[in-house]
């Protein structure tokens, strides 16, 4: 799937909780200019659906997805609004089946090997590992990946610029969920310069890690 390739190239997927949909277009513009033309808009607020619509309408090449999707109804609303991928905090077979049936990229959340095996049974090999740091972070990923061959992870939760490189160096990390890049507080305050700065820093970290990996 081309979309998976695009997300893998980015290395970091901004995870965004947005309170006011009118900020969405400027957010997408800021992320895009800083080098991350992608965002996972979480369904943690009532503005999520409209925010996705606004981004899809104003930035057609921007990869917008929906996160914290808890039901098929939310998945339908997100896709109808323009979401190109669905992310959930846990493994919901109904959401997964709906996405697969409709050819929508879905990245379900897992916290245990059992959930990961459920995803594998559905043919899904890229999973959200959430909440990453609370679950044990890098040591936990290293431990479970030794047994769960063929799975890649999008660790999300508790990750910052300080530990981003360490996560990216793990071979089983597909990309990292960047919830620190554009917080709801920063968006509501109009701190798009701060968002741009943090995003550019993350992009540079991805570049450095991959450059070292290619030369080693």
Secondary structure, 3 states (H helix, E strand, C coil): CHHHHHHHHHCEEEEECCCCHHHHHHHHHHHHHHCCCEEEEECCCCCHHHHHHHHHHHCCCCEEEEECCCCHHHHHHHHHHCCCEEECCCCCHHHHHHHHHCCCEEECEECCHHHHHHHHHCCCCEEEEECCCCCCHHHHHHHHHCCCCCCEEEEECCCCHHHHHHHHCCCCEEEEEECCCCCHHHHHCCCHHHHHHHHHHHHHHHHHHHHHHHHC
